[in-house]
Amino acid sequence: MNHLSPISRRFLIVASAALTPIVLVAVLLIGYGPTQVNASSHREAPLIAADPYADTTDVYAFVSPDRPDSVTIIASWIPLESPEGGPNYYKFADDVLYELHVDNVGDGRSHVTYQFRFKTEVRNSTTFLYNTGPIGSLTDPNWNVRQFYTVTEIVSPTAGSRVTKVLGSNLPSPPVNIGSKSTSNYDALFNAGIRTITNSGDNIKVFAGQTDDAFFVDLGSVFDLLSLRGQAPPIGYPGGPTPGLDGLSGYNVHSIALQVPISRLLASAPSGETVIGVWATSSRQSTRVLAPLGGVSTSGDWVQVSRLGMPLTNEAVLPLALKDAFNGLKPEQDYGLFTSGTPAGNLLASSVLTPELQTLLNALYGVPNPGKPRTDLVEIFLTGIQTDQPFAIHTPGGDVTLPAGTVVNKPTKSAAIQPAEMLRLNTAFRPGTHCAPTPNYQLGLLGGDACGFPNGRRLADDVTDIELLAVAGAAWQVVTGDTSFSFNPALIGVLSDSVSKNDKPFRSTFPYLAEPHQGQEHYHSFLSHMWLAAQAKNWFVPLP
């Protein structure tokens, strides 16, 4: 893994399954055909911005802290979901195929897939009301617009093989959190939506419904020319440092959470493999027909319109020319594109190996580039990490120094391994043995917490700060073995959006997500309300 090895040796071997250059250029540089104009992908890409119900916002994967023999996978959709959005409240789309994918081999293919299909039931179509009275339970007749779902597991040990099993059907999704009159005991409604599936031979837990948006970031400042409010100008604003404002505070999403025994996820994996890759997708059928009086029908093949694995990949790594097409690519196609030599492939390779964000950090704040090409970022985003230098982690038994060559989250047990963008998790690193006794959510793996991002992603991991530091070279020495560059630890706390935690506390048990904000009363920024309260005295000063 020496960074001085030729780039062709490590990353530029053309994959046998690569797409043809003609197809790549057509898909990536020309765009979708007419039948896909209304299709979309994540909001970080132009097309998906018009289709929030298929818009994947975040993906999480971690060893369950209260059940360490299992992994919890969470994906969310419908960004910036306003809690008071009635009378047609947000819900999962009945015409979208939502999927959670697990690669337990390392070849970029989905070997264990969980499909979710939703069906809406309207009890009384002669009223405009979502509920005709207080909702006391998931079977309350006052709940007029209900939604149910089916979850199906597809295991594909080898290409072309499929074993399909319906794990649960007609499972209820809880109502949205309307207000104190409609959903007064929302905690009970939320908990009633947590189901345990026992017909699988394992205790699989599942939840699908509205939740608080678990992601936290100062969107307003970060996208204002990468400004960081907590710092003095020019990094911050002319008025001086101020607290960060969570741009997602007070907003909800719709989330799917699944807790599966590790043994089940690895049952079809190569012997000894403990690393899984995780991503989520949403797909729409290729043809959508609108009827004159409001009817809509869909048909045709399912077309992937949204894809998300590692956070911020499409948002802050890929350029505009690739964003829409990336959401339509399968991870198994990534490497073929990366090494294709086409204009699109070269653009993708340069976006990872010479990231624009690194150029911006250098131009705006003088942060040095640790080296070229950025093979450390290739490991973080595309291959998984194997150390080239000793690395200390904090464990319940004390600090342990891992030797060079330690596999953090890189699959190693198959001859078919190829780079692909996804969220990777080493399931052998578990709470109570390898995880830091006090989780380091601020720095994750960079701070010596073996169970922190980018080894999986916990809900509380501050991925914005961690990725900023990674781009600044925080993992360069350990990942590449190059000791000629030393990361400046003074950047910790400086390269930060100053939003370090979610606006609501997370639950300690499955599904771990916080309950959704209430439509009746919520705040989109607690700090902004503190500011308003402080200013109120100036608004009511008596005239002299």
N, C-alpha and C positions, 0 to 999 in steps of 0.2 A: 504493500500500500504506500510505498514511497512516492511522494508527490512529484519527484523528479523523473519518474518513469514516463515514457511517451504516452501522451493522452490517447493515442490510438490503441495502446496496449490495454488500457483500463476501461475505456468507455466507447471507443469508436470502431468496434468490430460489428459489422453489419449483421443484424439478426436475420435468421432464415425466414421468420414470419413477418418481415417488414412489409408495409404497404408499398405498392409501386409508386415511383415518383409522380406519375401522372395523376394517380388518385389523391396523393397527398396534396399536390398543388391545387387540384380542383376543390378539395374539401376545405383546405385551410386558407387559401388566398382568394378563391372566388366566393365561397360561402355556401349556405344552404340553398337547395332548390325551392321552387314555388310551393311544394307541398309542406315545407317546413318553415314557412315564413312566420306562422303563428306559434311555432315551437320555440322553446327558449331554454336557457340554462341559468346558472347562478347569477345573482344580481351584479356580481363583479364583472360580468360580460354584458355587452349591449343587448342581446336578444332576450336574455332571461329577465331583464328588468321589467318586461311587459307581462310576465307570467309568474307572479309570486307563489302560486299554489304548487308549482313544480320547482321552486327556487330553494335549493339546499343551502342553508346558512352555515351550519357547523357540524362537525363529526368529532365524536369523542370515543376513546377506547381505553379501558384501564382494568386492571385486576380489581375485582370488587373488594373494597376494604373490609366489609363485614362478612364476606363469603369468599375467601381467597382461593378457593378451588374453581372459581368462575370468572368470566370476563363480562363486563358490561359494555355494550356498544350503544351509543346514542347518536341520533341524527335529527336535525331540526330543519323545518321549512317555514316559509311565509315570513320574510324579514319585516321588521318595523311594524308589527301587528298591533294596532292601537286597541287597547282593552275595551273602549266604548264603541266599537265599530258595529253597532246594530242598526236596523233590526236584522239584517242579513249578516250574522256574525261569521267570523272566519272559521273554516273547517278544512280538513283534508279534502282534496278533489277526488270525486268518484271516478273520474276518467284519467287519473294518473297512476302509473305503476311505481310504487315506492320500493326501493330495494336496499338492503344492507349486504355488503360483500365481504368475504373473507378469503384471502389467498394464504393457504397454509403450506405452500410449496416454495414460493419465491419466483414463480414464472410470470407474474403479472395477471394471472387468470383467476376468476372467481371459482373457488373449489367448494365453498359453502355459501349459499345465497339464501337470504330470507326476504321473501316477497310479501308486501302488504297491499291489499286492495280494500277500498272503503265503499260503503253503500249508505246513502242518506235516506232516512225514512221521515216523511212528513205526515203526522197524524191527522191534521186538520188544515187543508189547503184553503179554506174560506176565510182564514184570518191572516193578518200580516205578522202576528206575534211569534217570536221564537219560543216563548213560554207563555202560557195563559194564566199562570199563577206561580207560587213558590215551588221550586224543584227540591223535593225532599230526598229523592233517591233516584237511581238510574232507571227505575221502572215507573216513576211518577207520571201519571197521565197529563199533568200540567206541562211537561216537557214536550213541546210540539215538534221540534226539528232535531231528531236524534241521528246518530251515526254509529255504524257497526263496521267491523273489519274482519278479514280473514288473513291469517299468517301461514305461509307455506315455506317449508324448508326444501332446498334443492342441493343435494350433494353430488359433486362432479369430480370423482377421484382422478379421472383421466379425461383427455379431450374426447368429446362425443358421448361420454357416459353420464347418465343422470338418474338419480334416485330421488323421487319427489314424494314429500309427505306433508299433508295438511296438518299443521300443529293445532290450529284452533280456528273456529269459524263463529260468526255472529257474536264476536267479542265487542263489548260496548266501549265507546270512547266517551269520556265524561263531558258534560256541558262546559261551555266557557264560563268564566267567572264574571257574572253580570253585575251583581250588587247585593247589598244586605237584604233586600226584600225578595229577590228572585233566587239567590243562592246563598242563603244565610249561613249554612253549615257546609261551606265549600270543601273544607278539609275532608269531611266524610265522603263527599262526591268524588274527590280526587283519588282518595285511597281505594274506593270501590272500583276504580278503573284499573287497578293493579291486579293482574291475573297470573296465576301459576298454572302452567301447562304440564300435566302429568302423563298424558297419553303418549309422550315421546320416549318414555323410559327414563327420562331425567326431569328434574324440576327446573323447567325453563320459565323465567318470569318475563312478562311483557307489559308494556304500557304504551298507549298511543292517545295523545290528547294535547290540549293547550297547556303550555308551561311558560314561566318566565324565560326570557332570552338569557341564557347563561353566559354569553360572550360579553366582555366588557372592554371598551376601547374609547378613547377620545377621538371619535371620527371627525369632529369639527376641526380640530387643530392638525391632526395627522395629514388630512387631505388639503390643508391650507399650506401648501408648499412645505410639507413635513415639519411643521412647527411643533414645538414641545412646550406646553404652557408652564411646566414646572421649572424652566430654565430662564436665565436672563437672556435678553436679546444678544446676538441675532438668532440664537436657537429658539428662544421664546418670543414673546411679543413685546413691543416697546414699553408697555405699561409695567413691565416687571413680572416676576414669577407669580402664578396663580395656581390653585389646585386644578387638576385635570377634571374634565366633565365627561362622564360616561354617556356617549351618544346613544346607547341602547337602554339606558335606564328608563324604567317604566313601560317598556315595550314587551310584548309577548311573542311567542312563536308556537308552532305546533310540532311536537316532538314524538319520535318513536324511540323507546328504550327497550333493550333486549338483554337479558342476563342468561348466559349459556355456560354450562360446565366446560372448563378448559379441555377436559378429556374428549368431549364431543367435538369441539372445534378442531382438535388435532387428530381425530380418529383416522382420517384419510391422509394425514401428512407423512412425509418421509420419516423413518425411524430416527428418533432423537431430536427432531426439530421442535423448537419451542417458540419460534417467532411467527407471528401472523401479521399480514397486511390487511388493513381495513379501509373501505371507502363506501360512500353512499351514492346512489343515482336515483334519478326520476326519469320516467319515460312517458311519452304520449304516442298514441296511434297516429300513423302518418297522414290520415285523411280526416278532416273535420268539416261537416256540412251544416250550415246554418239554415234553418227553415224560416219562412216569412213571419210566422207568429211566435217566434222565440224558441222553437225547438232546436236542439243540437244533437247530432249523431256523429259517432266516430267509428272508424274502421281501419283496417290495414295493419301492417307490421308495427310493432312497438319500436319507437325511435328514441334513443337516449338523448335527453335535452339538458340534463344537469348532472354534474359529477363533482364530488368533493372528497378529498382525502386529507392531505396536509393543509392546515389553515393558511390563508393568505397567499397560496400559490398563484391562483389565477388573478387575485386582486393586486398583488404587489411584485410578482415575478414576471408574469407573461405580458407581452405587449398587446395592444388593441388588435393587431392583425391576427392573433392566435386565440383570443379569449373565447369567442363563440365556438370555434371548432374544437378547442380542448374539451369542452363540456360534452361533445359528442364522441370523443375518442375513448376507447377502452384502455386501461392501463397496459394491457399486453401489446398495444400498438405504439406506446410511447417510445420505446427504444428504437423501433424501426424508423420512426420519424426523426428522432434525435441523431441518428447516424446516416440518414438518407442522402445527405449532400444536396438536397433540394433547397430552394430559397426558404421554404417554410421550415425545413429541418435545420438549416443553418441559423435561422432566427431563433428557433427554440434553443439550440445548443448555446448560442451566445447569450441568451437571456438567463441561462443557468450558470454558465462558466464565467461570464462577465456581467453580473447583474446590474441593472440600472440603479437599484437602490444603493448599492455600494458606491456607484459613481456620484449619486446625489449626496450621500453622507460625506464623501470626500470634498465635493464642491461646496456644500453648504457649511460644513462644520470642521473640515480638515481631518476627518477620520481616515487614517491610512489604509490602503489596500494591503491585506496580508500577503497576497501572492496571486499569480495568474498561471493557469486558469484556476477557478475556485472549485477544486475537486472536493473540498470539504463540504460544500453545499450540495454537490452531487450525491455524496454519501447521506447527508441529512434528508434530502428530498427524494432520491431515486433508488438507492441501494440498501440503506440501513447502515449503521455505524459499526465498525470494528476498529479498535484503538490502535494507534501506532506509537503511543507513548503511555507510560504508566498513568493511571488516573485514580484519584482517591474518591471513595464514596462513603457516605455516612450510613451506618447500619445500627440496628438496636444493640448489637454487641460491640459497638465502637467503630472507629474509622478503619476502612480496609482499602489498601492500595491494589487496584487491579493491574495486572501486568500488561505490557504491550501485546497486542494480538487478541485481547478480550473481545468477544462478540457481545455487543450491546443490544442491537436489534436488527442484525443483518442475517437473513436466512443463509444457511451453509450446507444443508444436507441433501441437496438435489443438484443434478448435473444440468437441469433446465433453468437455472436461475438467470434472470435478466433484469436490468434496471427498469423500474416503473414507479410513477408517482403514486404514493398512498401513505397512510398513517401506519407506521410499524410499531408493534408491541412485542416485547419479549415476555412471554407469560411465565417464565421461570423466576422473574424478579417479582417477589410478592411481599405484601405488607407483613411485618413481623420478622422477616428474614433479611431482605435486601433493601427495602425502602427506608428512607431516612425516618427516624422515630418522630421527628417533627417535620412534616412535609415542607419542602422548599418550593412553594408555588411561584415565588418571584423569579427564580432562576432555573428551576427544574433540574434537568440532567446537568446543565452547566454549573450548578451549585452543589454537585455531588449527591443529588437525590436520584438514585438509579431508576426510580419509578416515575420520574417527572418527564415532561415534554422535552425533547422529541421522542423519548421512549414511550409511545402511547401519548394520550392526552387526557388529563383529569379535568374536571369541570373548573377547578380553581386555578389551573396553570395559567400564568400571565404570558400567553403565547406572543403577544405583540412585542413586549420587551425582550423576551427570549430570542425571537427571530431578529430583532434589530441588533442585538448583541452578537448573534451568530453571523450575521452579514458583516459586522465589524471585526470578525475574526476570533471570537471567543473560543471556538472549538478547533481552530486551525492547527495548533501544535499537536493536540491529542489525536486528531483525525488523520493528519497528513504525515506526522513525524518530523516536520520542518521546524527546527528550533531557532531559525534565523529571525523569525518574527515573534515578538512577545506582545500579547494582548494587554492593553492598558486597563487595569481594573478600575481606574477612576471613571471609566465610561459607565460603569454600573450605577444606575440611579440617574444618570445624565441622559443616556439614550433610552428614554422612558416617556410614555404618554401620561405618566402620573396618575393613571387609574389602575389600581393594584388588586381590586376585588370586585365581585359582582354587587349589584345594588340590593340583592336579597340573599340571605344565608341559604346555603344548600342543605338538603336533607341528609341525614346520616345513613339512611337506608334507601333501597331501591324505590323509585328510579333516580334518587339523588337530586334531581332537578327541583328548583323551587316552584311552588305553585304560582299560577299566573296572576298578574296584577288585575285588580278589580276594576271593572268599567266605571263604577260609581265614583271611586276615589283613587287616584294614582298620581304619581309625579314623574315627569320625564327627566328631571335632574334634581336630586336632593340639594346639591350645592347651590343651584340657581334659586331655590326657595329660601335658603339661608341668606343669600345675597339680597333677595327682595325684602326679607324681614329686616335686615340691617339698614336698608335704604328707606324703609317705611317711615322712620322717624323724621326724615328730611321732607317727606311729602305733606306732613301734617303740622309743621312748625307754625305757630300763630304769627300773624303779621305784626310787625312792631307798631 
